[in-house]
């Protein structure tokens, strides 16, 4: 929970014994009040449901027989990102899988988003080089971001609910970049050296921008920071 300029305070722990490995990623469905947790070691994605007491309870595997690198949501559509393929699952129907999308040869995905145009923006590596591409439902490449601006892109997030721009977290350059719909870099949104943030790993738009940062290269400890945008400059959140 975050209030004004105070630090986050832990309200409760969310955990369950079924996890075979530390959570690779999480995503949420506001419509169904569910959390989805990527368990790479267990080769599955778990569903957590909020109980009447406000506790998160594991309800079982939403998806099995996958090795999730990351997750993203689009309405009731859960996108499971594996290294070499993407798969959509309809969360309102138990493990109803659409045809997997095979990614281009030599591409290794870190994260992906489904666009309003029913295409997919994917970040990761191509032949060990940083890459962000847009692919169609058959996995065919439509466009690519200029790699000169990239170090190691690891996570994507919509900029706003009503704009097609994207935010990309770059783990190597320790920056968050703003991309337009044709994957051109518009500007640096956050810079670890300039903006007094740690090493960014995740970013989520929820009213303001939540940025998950690591304190060390091995991700052994981290913080979550809250930012509010004003024009082209990020401002600290005012006291509530």
Residue frames as qw, qx, qy, qz and C-alpha x, y, z in Angstrom:
[[0.000, 0.889, 0.458, 0.000, 0.00, 0.00, 0.00],
 [0.436, 0.141, 0.023, 0.888, 1.25, 3.48, -0.87],
 [0.120, -0.886, -0.440, 0.088, 0.09, 6.75, 0.72],
 [0.005, -0.989, 0.102, 0.104, 1.42, 10.12, -0.36],
 [0.394, 0.739, -0.530, 0.137, 5.20, 10.28, -0.22],
 [0.649, -0.472, 0.561, -0.202, 5.50, 7.57, 2.37],
 [0.079, 0.340, -0.907, -0.235, 7.21, 4.33, 1.49],
 [0.723, -0.109, -0.540, -0.417, 5.24, 1.26, 0.60],
 [0.398, -0.353, 0.711, -0.460, 4.21, -0.82, 3.60],
 [0.276, 0.013, -0.937, -0.215, 3.57, -4.53, 3.40],
 [0.630, -0.219, 0.062, -0.742, -0.06, -5.37, 4.10],
 [0.877, -0.134, 0.409, -0.213, 0.07, -9.16, 3.84],
 [0.150, -0.409, 0.825, 0.359, 2.06, -11.97, 2.25],
 [0.839, 0.320, -0.020, -0.440, 0.74, -13.94, -0.68],
 [0.074, 0.487, -0.865, -0.094, 2.18, -17.42, -0.95],
 [0.919, -0.012, 0.101, -0.380, 1.31, -21.05, -1.50],
 [0.596, -0.447, 0.658, 0.110, 3.20, -24.28, -1.12],
 [0.836, 0.392, 0.383, 0.025, 2.45, -25.56, -4.62],
 [0.325, 0.898, -0.276, -0.107, 5.04, -23.26, -6.23],
 [0.952, 0.015, 0.056, 0.301, 8.00, -25.22, -7.58],
 [0.568, 0.148, 0.021, 0.809, 10.17, -22.16, -8.26],
 [0.067, -0.472, -0.233, 0.848, 10.19, -18.42, -7.43],
 [0.469, 0.732, 0.455, -0.192, 7.44, -16.69, -9.43],
 [0.521, 0.125, 0.408, 0.739, 8.77, -15.78, -12.87],
 [0.090, -0.179, -0.194, -0.960, 6.05, -13.15, -13.38],
 [0.126, 0.480, 0.778, -0.386, 2.52, -12.22, -12.24],
 [0.125, -0.183, -0.355, -0.909, -0.42, -10.54, -13.92],
 [0.199, 0.285, 0.692, -0.632, -3.94, -9.69, -12.80],
 [0.091, -0.436, -0.698, -0.561, -7.50, -9.81, -14.14],
 [0.164, -0.019, 0.344, -0.924, -9.52, -6.94, -12.66],
 [0.609, -0.090, -0.362, -0.700, -12.72, -8.32, -14.20],
 [0.825, -0.180, -0.521, -0.124, -12.45, -11.70, -12.48],
 [0.456, -0.771, 0.339, -0.288, -10.45, -10.55, -9.40],
 [0.984, -0.054, 0.060, 0.157, -7.74, -13.08, -10.13],
 [0.116, -0.802, 0.544, 0.219, -3.96, -13.23, -10.05],
 [0.950, 0.299, -0.078, 0.038, -1.96, -15.41, -12.41],
 [0.410, -0.757, 0.496, 0.113, 1.49, -16.58, -11.33],
 [0.737, 0.529, -0.415, -0.063, 4.12, -17.98, -13.73],
 [0.715, -0.503, 0.485, -0.025, 5.85, -21.03, -12.23],
 [0.495, 0.624, -0.563, -0.219, 8.67, -22.00, -14.61],
 [0.070, -0.353, 0.917, -0.172, 9.86, -24.86, -12.42],
 [0.503, 0.197, 0.750, -0.381, 6.36, -26.33, -12.18],
 [0.076, 0.053, 0.733, 0.674, 5.78, -25.76, -15.91],
 [0.071, -0.653, -0.746, -0.107, 2.45, -24.06, -15.27],
 [0.065, -0.364, 0.054, -0.928, 0.56, -20.86, -14.47],
 [0.178, -0.361, -0.823, 0.401, -1.34, -20.77, -11.17],
 [0.212, -0.625, -0.347, -0.667, -4.64, -18.99, -10.52],
 [0.212, -0.198, -0.644, 0.708, -5.17, -17.12, -7.25],
 [0.223, -0.647, -0.518, -0.514, -8.64, -15.88, -6.29],
 [0.057, -0.307, 0.425, -0.850, -9.43, -13.28, -3.64],
 [0.284, -0.383, -0.871, 0.118, -11.58, -14.78, -0.88],
 [0.273, -0.815, -0.395, -0.325, -14.37, -13.05, 1.04],
 [0.620, -0.700, -0.102, 0.339, -11.82, -12.37, 3.80],
 [0.180, 0.951, -0.226, -0.109, -9.54, -10.57, 1.36],
 [0.547, -0.474, 0.647, 0.241, -6.96, -13.38, 1.21],
 [0.540, 0.526, -0.513, -0.410, -5.45, -14.63, -2.04],
 [0.751, -0.153, 0.621, -0.166, -6.07, -18.38, -2.33],
 [0.051, 0.337, -0.811, -0.475, -4.57, -20.75, -4.91],
 [0.763, 0.229, 0.249, -0.551, -7.33, -22.34, -6.98],
 [0.853, 0.123, 0.481, 0.162, -5.17, -24.57, -9.14],
 [0.384, -0.211, 0.513, 0.738, -3.37, -24.41, -12.45],
 [0.463, 0.671, 0.111, -0.568, -4.85, -22.06, -15.03],
 [0.676, 0.626, -0.357, -0.153, -2.40, -23.41, -17.61],
 [0.782, -0.401, 0.464, 0.106, -0.23, -26.53, -17.54],
 [0.813, 0.156, 0.404, 0.391, 2.59, -28.00, -19.64],
 [0.363, 0.875, 0.003, 0.322, 4.24, -24.66, -20.37],
 [0.662, -0.229, -0.179, 0.691, 7.53, -23.04, -19.36],
 [0.082, 0.943, 0.285, 0.149, 6.44, -19.43, -18.85],
 [0.511, 0.156, -0.135, 0.834, 9.02, -16.67, -19.12],
 [0.075, 0.129, 0.257, -0.955, 6.38, -13.99, -18.46],
 [0.116, 0.572, 0.812, -0.014, 2.66, -13.18, -18.65],
 [0.095, 0.075, -0.017, -0.993, 0.34, -10.41, -19.81],
 [0.252, 0.503, 0.782, -0.270, -3.44, -9.84, -19.86],
 [0.155, -0.002, -0.351, -0.923, -5.83, -8.42, -22.42],
 [0.692, -0.195, -0.098, -0.688, -9.39, -8.51, -21.00],
 [0.880, -0.246, 0.324, -0.246, -10.07, -12.23, -20.40],
 [0.865, 0.443, -0.200, 0.129, -7.17, -13.33, -22.59],
 [0.613, -0.683, 0.352, 0.184, -4.05, -14.52, -20.81],
 [0.657, 0.674, -0.334, 0.049, -0.91, -14.39, -22.94],
 [0.825, -0.457, 0.276, 0.186, 1.72, -16.91, -21.84],
 [0.386, 0.832, -0.396, -0.038, 5.17, -16.01, -23.12],
 [0.904, -0.236, 0.260, 0.244, 7.70, -18.80, -23.57],
 [0.380, -0.531, 0.418, 0.632, 11.16, -18.41, -25.06],
 [0.132, -0.101, 0.719, 0.675, 10.17, -19.46, -28.58],
 [0.141, -0.434, -0.749, -0.480, 6.38, -19.13, -28.65],
 [0.283, -0.060, 0.295, -0.911, 3.31, -17.24, -27.47],
 [0.212, -0.334, -0.900, -0.183, 0.01, -18.84, -26.47],
 [0.361, -0.267, 0.076, -0.890, -3.34, -17.24, -25.64],
 [0.201, -0.280, -0.925, 0.161, -5.61, -18.85, -23.05],
 [0.351, -0.531, -0.272, -0.721, -9.18, -17.70, -22.40],
 [0.071, 0.172, -0.746, 0.639, -9.39, -17.32, -18.63],
 [0.595, -0.034, 0.246, -0.765, -13.18, -17.50, -18.49],
 [0.948, 0.119, -0.151, -0.255, -13.01, -21.06, -19.86],
 [0.733, -0.530, 0.417, 0.096, -10.77, -23.61, -18.15],
 [0.441, -0.405, 0.649, 0.469, -7.50, -23.85, -20.11],
 [0.672, 0.640, 0.373, -0.009, -9.13, -23.16, -23.48],
 [0.443, -0.469, 0.402, 0.650, -6.06, -22.72, -25.64],
 [0.580, 0.770, -0.019, -0.264, -5.78, -20.99, -28.97],
 [0.890, 0.343, -0.040, 0.297, -3.19, -22.07, -31.51],
 [0.576, -0.607, 0.107, 0.538, 0.35, -21.31, -30.25],
 [0.416, 0.906, -0.079, -0.001, 2.25, -18.63, -32.16],
 [0.854, -0.095, 0.093, 0.503, 5.74, -19.70, -33.10],
 [0.090, -0.913, 0.117, 0.381, 8.20, -16.81, -32.96],
 [0.601, 0.738, -0.305, -0.035, 10.69, -16.08, -35.76],
 [0.923, 0.037, -0.214, 0.316, 13.77, -18.29, -35.90],
 [0.570, 0.169, -0.312, 0.741, 16.63, -17.34, -33.56],
 [0.227, -0.580, 0.065, -0.779, 14.38, -15.03, -31.50],
 [0.442, -0.243, -0.777, 0.376, 14.20, -15.57, -27.72],
 [0.262, -0.712, -0.284, -0.586, 11.33, -13.77, -25.98],
 [0.178, 0.040, -0.629, 0.756, 11.39, -12.08, -22.58],
 [0.221, 0.460, 0.582, -0.634, 7.90, -10.52, -22.62],
 [0.043, 0.237, 0.662, 0.710, 5.04, -9.72, -25.00],
 [0.305, 0.371, 0.422, -0.769, 1.77, -7.79, -25.28],
 [0.310, 0.492, 0.756, 0.301, -1.26, -8.33, -27.48],
 [0.015, -0.115, 0.088, 0.989, -2.17, -5.12, -29.34],
 [0.493, 0.426, 0.400, -0.645, -5.70, -3.82, -30.15],
 [0.539, 0.522, -0.411, -0.518, -4.97, -4.80, -33.78],
 [0.973, -0.046, 0.180, -0.135, -4.65, -8.48, -32.80],
 [0.671, 0.527, -0.426, 0.301, -0.89, -8.46, -33.33],
 [0.798, -0.551, -0.117, 0.214, 1.83, -9.02, -30.72],
 [0.196, 0.852, -0.390, 0.290, 4.77, -6.86, -29.65],
 [0.943, -0.257, -0.113, 0.180, 7.59, -9.03, -28.30],
 [0.025, 0.886, -0.438, 0.147, 10.85, -8.01, -26.63],
 [0.921, -0.284, 0.241, 0.115, 13.94, -10.15, -26.16],
 [0.280, -0.601, 0.594, 0.455, 16.97, -11.22, -28.19],
 [0.847, 0.516, 0.041, -0.119, 17.64, -12.16, -31.79],
 [0.815, 0.349, -0.235, 0.399, 20.93, -14.01, -32.26],
 [0.609, -0.356, -0.337, 0.623, 22.02, -12.63, -28.86],
 [0.143, 0.178, 0.068, 0.971, 21.27, -9.05, -29.99],
 [0.187, 0.375, 0.566, -0.710, 18.54, -6.92, -28.35],
 [0.087, -0.183, -0.681, -0.704, 15.29, -6.82, -30.27],
 [0.369, 0.375, 0.554, -0.646, 11.67, -5.65, -30.12],
 [0.057, -0.028, -0.752, -0.656, 9.44, -6.90, -32.91],
 [0.609, 0.196, 0.296, -0.709, 5.76, -6.94, -33.84],
 [0.029, -0.060, 0.950, 0.304, 4.39, -10.21, -35.20],
 [0.612, -0.069, -0.258, -0.744, 1.05, -11.34, -36.60],
 [0.833, -0.215, 0.296, -0.414, -1.02, -14.35, -35.54],
 [0.955, 0.263, -0.126, 0.057, 1.16, -16.62, -37.67],
 [0.728, -0.506, 0.147, 0.439, 4.37, -15.36, -36.08],
 [0.595, 0.515, 0.221, 0.576, 5.36, -13.37, -39.16],
 [0.377, -0.412, -0.156, 0.815, 7.41, -10.27, -38.43],
 [0.232, 0.865, 0.427, 0.124, 5.67, -6.98, -39.28],
 [0.172, 0.881, -0.178, 0.404, 8.17, -4.39, -37.98],
 [0.789, -0.214, -0.328, 0.473, 11.13, -4.01, -35.65],
 [0.269, -0.955, 0.007, 0.124, 12.50, -1.37, -33.30],
 [0.474, 0.745, -0.381, 0.276, 15.87, 0.14, -34.19],
 [0.870, -0.297, -0.308, 0.244, 18.31, -1.94, -32.06],
 [0.436, 0.418, -0.271, 0.750, 20.75, 0.97, -31.60],
 [0.338, -0.585, 0.143, -0.723, 18.53, 2.27, -28.77],
 [0.892, -0.341, -0.120, -0.272, 18.35, -1.07, -26.94],
 [0.092, -0.581, 0.779, -0.216, 20.51, -2.90, -24.41],
 [0.145, -0.087, -0.986, -0.006, 18.39, -5.83, -23.22],
 [0.502, -0.220, -0.072, -0.833, 14.61, -5.15, -23.35],
 [0.127, 0.008, -0.962, 0.242, 12.89, -7.32, -20.76],
 [0.076, 0.515, 0.775, -0.358, 9.35, -6.01, -20.13],
 [0.019, -0.295, -0.434, -0.851, 6.56, -4.13, -21.94],
 [0.029, 0.527, 0.685, -0.502, 3.57, -2.14, -20.72],
 [0.178, 0.742, 0.478, 0.434, 0.86, -0.04, -22.42],
 [0.216, 0.196, -0.192, 0.937, 1.51, 3.67, -21.85],
 [0.401, 0.057, 0.349, -0.845, -2.20, 4.39, -21.26],
 [0.494, 0.279, 0.802, -0.187, -5.46, 2.53, -21.75],
 [0.515, 0.753, 0.350, -0.213, -6.53, 4.70, -24.69],
 [0.249, 0.840, -0.409, -0.256, -3.19, 5.28, -26.47],
 [0.973, 0.208, -0.096, 0.029, -1.25, 2.69, -28.50],
 [0.227, 0.752, -0.546, 0.292, 2.18, 3.84, -27.23],
 [0.918, -0.212, -0.318, 0.102, 4.29, 1.35, -25.27],
 [0.281, -0.827, 0.465, -0.145, 6.79, 1.47, -22.42],
 [0.909, 0.179, -0.352, 0.135, 9.76, -0.90, -22.57],
 [0.581, -0.755, 0.305, 0.027, 12.04, -1.69, -19.64],
 [0.698, 0.561, -0.406, 0.180, 15.66, -2.17, -20.67],
 [0.846, -0.517, -0.045, 0.120, 17.57, -4.20, -18.13],
 [0.771, 0.066, 0.015, 0.633, 21.04, -3.51, -19.52],
 [0.225, 0.495, 0.040, 0.839, 20.82, 0.25, -20.10],
 [0.225, -0.407, -0.661, 0.589, 18.70, 0.57, -16.91],
 [0.180, 0.126, -0.078, -0.972, 16.18, 2.77, -18.68],
 [0.399, 0.516, 0.736, -0.181, 12.48, 2.78, -19.53],
 [0.079, -0.101, 0.469, 0.874, 11.79, 3.91, -23.11],
 [0.508, 0.513, 0.408, -0.560, 8.58, 5.21, -24.69],
 [0.226, -0.013, 0.784, 0.578, 7.78, 3.69, -28.10],
 [0.503, 0.276, -0.028, -0.818, 5.09, 4.79, -30.56],
 [0.858, 0.169, 0.348, -0.337, 2.79, 2.27, -32.36],
 [0.808, 0.549, -0.213, 0.013, 5.34, 1.65, -35.12],
 [0.889, -0.313, -0.049, 0.331, 8.05, 0.85, -32.54],
 [0.415, 0.618, -0.150, 0.651, 9.98, 4.09, -32.91],
 [0.497, -0.369, -0.474, 0.626, 11.66, 5.38, -29.74],
 [0.026, -0.891, -0.290, -0.347, 9.92, 8.63, -28.75],
 [0.048, -0.783, 0.381, -0.489, 11.95, 9.46, -25.65],
 [0.408, 0.054, -0.803, 0.430, 13.57, 8.11, -22.49],
 [0.528, -0.644, -0.360, -0.420, 10.80, 7.80, -19.92],
 [0.667, -0.727, 0.161, -0.024, 13.01, 6.86, -16.96],
 [0.612, 0.552, -0.473, 0.312, 16.78, 6.73, -16.64],
 [0.802, -0.443, -0.333, 0.222, 18.37, 5.02, -13.62],
 [0.554, -0.014, -0.148, 0.819, 21.29, 7.46, -13.57],
 [0.015, 0.350, 0.128, 0.928, 19.28, 10.64, -14.21],
 [0.521, -0.482, -0.277, -0.648, 16.02, 9.94, -12.38],
 [0.214, -0.409, 0.694, -0.553, 17.35, 8.43, -9.14],
 [0.924, -0.066, 0.007, -0.377, 15.80, 5.00, -9.70],
 [0.572, -0.410, 0.702, 0.105, 17.49, 1.65, -9.12],
 [0.031, -0.194, 0.843, 0.500, 17.71, -1.05, -11.79],
 [0.654, 0.177, 0.109, -0.727, 14.24, -1.19, -13.45],
 [0.159, -0.067, 0.975, 0.140, 12.79, -4.64, -14.15],
 [0.062, 0.551, 0.822, 0.126, 9.02, -4.08, -14.44],
 [0.112, 0.096, 0.088, -0.985, 6.63, -1.20, -15.09],
 [0.004, -0.515, -0.853, -0.090, 2.84, -1.16, -14.78],
 [0.138, -0.265, -0.092, -0.950, 0.37, 1.68, -15.41],
 [0.338, -0.541, -0.768, 0.059, -2.23, 1.82, -12.63],
 [0.187, -0.942, -0.251, 0.121, -3.36, 5.41, -12.18],
 [0.050, -0.879, 0.444, 0.167, 0.29, 6.36, -11.85],
 [0.735, 0.447, -0.510, 0.001, 3.29, 4.29, -12.90],
 [0.796, -0.518, 0.311, -0.047, 4.54, 1.47, -10.69],
 [0.544, 0.649, -0.528, 0.063, 8.18, 0.62, -11.37],
 [0.921, -0.374, 0.093, 0.053, 9.69, -2.55, -9.94],
 [0.310, 0.809, -0.472, 0.164, 13.45, -2.15, -9.43],
 [0.923, -0.140, -0.261, 0.248, 16.24, -4.44, -8.36],
 [0.348, -0.904, 0.239, 0.070, 18.96, -3.40, -5.93],
 [0.402, -0.519, 0.699, 0.283, 21.51, -5.81, -7.39],
 [0.361, 0.395, -0.655, -0.534, 22.32, -7.64, -10.61],
 [0.146, -0.016, -0.989, -0.023, 21.10, -10.99, -9.25],
 [0.473, -0.408, -0.381, -0.682, 17.62, -9.59, -8.42],
 [0.447, -0.170, -0.800, 0.364, 18.04, -10.69, -4.79],
 [0.106, -0.566, -0.527, 0.625, 16.32, -7.59, -3.39],
 [0.151, 0.392, 0.471, 0.776, 14.13, -4.88, -4.80],
 [0.095, 0.399, 0.416, -0.811, 11.74, -2.00, -4.34],
 [0.223, 0.627, 0.663, 0.342, 8.60, -0.68, -6.03],
 [0.138, -0.280, -0.085, 0.946, 8.45, 3.04, -6.82],
 [0.256, 0.738, 0.622, -0.066, 5.49, 5.22, -7.79],
 [0.231, -0.155, 0.243, 0.929, 5.70, 7.97, -10.40],
 [0.323, 0.748, 0.517, -0.262, 3.21, 10.49, -11.74],
 [0.488, 0.225, 0.392, 0.747, 3.68, 12.09, -15.19],
 [0.117, 0.855, 0.251, -0.438, 3.29, 15.79, -16.00],
 [0.437, 0.821, -0.256, -0.262, 3.92, 16.81, -19.61],
 [0.780, 0.440, -0.431, 0.116, 7.33, 15.41, -20.53],
 [0.149, 0.488, -0.673, 0.536, 8.78, 15.39, -17.03],
 [0.627, -0.358, -0.691, 0.031, 8.12, 12.95, -14.21],
 [0.221, -0.608, 0.264, -0.716, 6.99, 14.54, -10.97],
 [0.120, 0.008, -0.897, 0.426, 6.88, 13.08, -7.48],
 [0.327, -0.557, -0.710, -0.281, 3.43, 12.16, -6.24],
 [0.171, -0.534, 0.206, -0.802, 1.91, 14.90, -4.02],
 [0.049, 0.003, 0.841, -0.540, 0.90, 14.14, -0.45],
 [0.309, -0.440, -0.733, -0.416, -2.65, 12.81, -0.10]]
